[in-house]
């Protein structure tokens, strides 16, 4: 009985295991969570928006909790955007030291279909989407190699 009570106390002090709770815990002051997505059992991405500037970070499962991932070895360029009516073309260049394990793009917290053109050290990730509702949207790009990952967030407006 005492062992069960001690185990319950120890487990209640641990950070929550779900990625959405981790995203809320890591959120900058005044920002709302716009993305909390697991990409594999040990990798994920989270993004926040404070109404002015969106931020994103890769997460990794380490020591029984979601934590900010190690960086280095992979970078994402600033996005190239082309907005025509309600269609949006997004392109991000990826530079990496090793083969990509995972690459993705999200808009407003949802994954979007991407075309990936990886090479040995450079690549491109392209998304073409139509019928966007008018207004402000938050986009996130994510890339991971073995041992590190990166994420980048930006906004765009459809008029």
Secondary structure, DSSP 8 states (H G I E B T S, - for coil): -HHHHHHHHHHHHS--SSHHHHHHHH--TT-EEEEEEEEETTEEEEEEE-SS-EEEEEEEEETTEEEE----SEEE---EEEEETTEEEEEEEEEESS--SEEEEEETTEE---EEEE-SSEEEEEEEE----SEEEEEEEEEEETTEEEEEEEEEEE-
